[in-house]
Amino acid sequence: MDSPVPGRSAVPGRSQVALQAACLHPATVLGDDRKGRLSAGADADIVVLDRDLRTVATIIGGRVAHDPTGVLRALPPMTSGVPVP
């Protein structure tokens, strides 16, 4: 997983392994290459969690579906791909 900070993992250590186990591996087992990853051709379904693992925002098909606190609007605009609203 790429981090917005060069040279650093977005999810360090064991948490990254857990994230792959929850997302990438089930999609791979099911043979669904559109799920479990963020890359061209993938579905771009994302759940943003806080430190207590509560849902903060959701993105479905690359579009913001739920963001009641505006956390995604606080991000800088993307230079390519789907822009943040």
N, C-alpha and C positions, 0 to 999 in steps of 0.2 A: 504494500500500500504506500503510495507516495505521500509525502508530508509537504505542507506549505513551507516548511523550513528546510532548506537544502541540507542534506547529510543527516537528517533525523527521520526516524520512522514516525508515522502518525500515531501508531499504537505500539509502544515499545514492548519487547520481551514476550512473556507468556500471554499477555492480552492479545497480541497479534495472532498467536497460534489459536487462541480461543475464537477470535473473530473469523479466521479462516475455517475453523471447524464448524462454526455456525452458519457461514454464508457460502463459501466457495465449495467445500467438500460435498454438502448435500446436493448442490446444483450439478456438480460433476457426476455424482452417482446417478442422478436422475437423467443425465445426458442433456441438460438444458444449459446451453452455452450463453444464453441471454441473461441468466441470473447469477448472483453471487460475485459479480465483479463490476468494476466501473471502467468501461472501455468502449470504443466505437462499436456500434451494433448491439450493445447490451441494453437492457430495459431501463436502466437508470432509476430504479426504485431504491430509495434511501430513507432510512430512519435516523434522525439526529437525536441522540440521547444526552442527558446531562450526567454528572458524576454519580448520581444515584440511580442511573439506568432508567429514568423516566423519559418518556417521549416528549421532545421539545418541538420537533418539526418533522414533517414527512414530505418527500418528493416522490411522485409517481410518474413514471414515463418521462422523467426529466423536467416535470413541472411541479411547482410548489403546490401541495394539496392542503397542508396544515402548517401554519406558522403564526399562532396567536400572539406571541411576544415579539415578533419581528426579528428574530435572531438571524435569519438568512439575509434580511435587508442590511444587516450590519457588516456583511462581507463586502470586500471590494468587488467591482464588476469584473467578470471574466473577459479575457481578451479573445478567446475563441470558445466554441461550443455554445452551450445554452447559458444565456446571461442570467444572473441572479436578479430577481424582480426588485 
